[in-house]
Amino acid sequence: HATDVSRLEAHHPELLQRCLQLEEIEGDLEAGASMQEYWRIAKLIPLLVSETHALDEEVLFPDFRRQAHSQFANAIIERQKAEH
């Protein structure tokens, strides 16, 4: 369980880093750089998002629901699930 939480904590900054890398490369592409690095990084994002969503569903949401003990928590969880 602790390993899953650690993985989840690592995924969000990693996703942000990948997006920032794509933005940086985009500027280079406008100057005529190769698309190879852009596509290499872009291909990493769907798997990372998928893994993050799975961890949300399997670890984060159940823990939040157990610890919050409120209807408000259930509403937040359902909203987050709908956004996935």
C-alpha positions in Angstrom: 0.0 0.0 0.0 2.8 2.5 0.9 4.5 1.6 -2.4 1.3 2.5 -4.3 0.9 5.8 -2.5 4.6 6.6 -3.3 4.0 5.8 -6.9 0.9 8.0 -7.0 2.8 10.9 -5.4 5.6 10.5 -8.0 3.2 10.4 -11.0 1.8 13.9 -10.7 5.1 15.8 -10.7 6.3 13.4 -13.5 3.3 14.3 -15.6 3.9 18.0 -15.1 7.6 17.5 -16.1 6.6 15.7 -19.3 4.2 18.5 -20.2 6.9 21.1 -19.6 9.3 19.2 -21.7 6.8 19.1 -24.6 6.3 22.9 -24.3 10.1 23.4 -24.4 10.5 21.1 -27.4 7.6 22.8 -29.2 9.7 26.0 -29.2 12.6 24.0 -30.7 10.3 22.5 -33.4 9.3 26.0 -34.5 13.0 26.5 -35.2 13.2 23.4 -37.3 14.2 20.7 -34.7 13.4 17.0 -35.2 10.0 15.6 -34.1 11.6 12.4 -32.7 12.2 13.7 -29.1 8.7 15.3 -29.1 7.1 12.0 -30.0 9.2 10.0 -27.6 8.0 12.2 -24.6 4.5 12.4 -25.9 4.2 8.6 -26.0 5.0 8.4 -22.3 2.0 10.5 -21.2 -0.9 8.2 -22.0 0.6 5.3 -20.0 1.4 7.6 -17.1 -2.1 9.1 -17.0 -3.6 5.6 -17.2 -1.5 4.3 -14.3 -2.3 7.4 -12.3 -6.0 7.0 -12.8 -5.8 3.4 -11.8 -3.9 4.2 -8.6 -6.5 6.9 -7.9 -9.3 4.4 -8.2 -7.5 1.6 -6.3 -5.7 3.5 -3.6 -6.6 7.2 -3.2 -10.4 7.1 -3.5 -10.9 4.1 -1.2 -8.6 5.5 1.5 -10.2 9.0 1.2 -13.7 7.4 1.5 -12.7 5.3 4.6 -11.1 8.2 6.4 -13.5 11.0 5.6 -16.7 9.3 6.7 -18.9 12.0 5.1 -21.3 12.5 2.3 -19.2 15.5 1.2 -16.2 13.1 0.7 -18.4 10.8 -1.4 -19.4 13.7 -3.6 -15.8 14.7 -4.1 -14.8 11.2 -5.1 -17.7 10.8 -7.5 -16.8 14.1 -9.1 -13.1 13.0 -9.5 -14.2 9.7 -11.0 -16.4 11.5 -13.5 -13.4 13.6 -14.6 -11.4 10.5 -15.3 
